[in-house]
Amino acid sequence: MMAVPDLIRQWVGGDYVVLGTDGFGRSDTREALRRFFEIDAEHIVLATLSSLVRRGEIESSIYEDAVKDLEISLERNDITEF
């Protein structure tokens, strides 16, 4: 669940990125679930790069290259629709 870790955001200094799911129950392999909920290694790397771009520490082209290299789709589907 993302809601609980997000509650402490106001007390954490610096960048704070919450990784996790919204509690939708699914039955699949752990690897597939991590990919589906965008908490696998590739998405963690992308979240980190996104934070660095927002802070101006790296160029956005590095983020864009990572999206391609990590084969991550930026299109989002409504996961509540099955």
C-alpha positions, 0 to 999 in steps of 0.5 A: 500500500502506498498510502501509509508510507506517503503519510510520513512525506511531510517529515522526511527531508529531501526527495521522497518517492513512495514505491508500492501498490494500491492494494489491488489483489492479483494472482501471478508470479512475484516477478510479474506482479512487481512489473505490473505494479511498477516496483521491479528493479527497472521501475525503481531505476526509472523513478530514481532517474526521474527524481534526478531530472526534476532536481536538474542533476541529469539531462532528461535524455538519460531518462528517455534512453533508460525508458527505451533500454529498460523496455518500460511503457509510459502508457498507463491503463486503468488497472481497475478495469479487468 
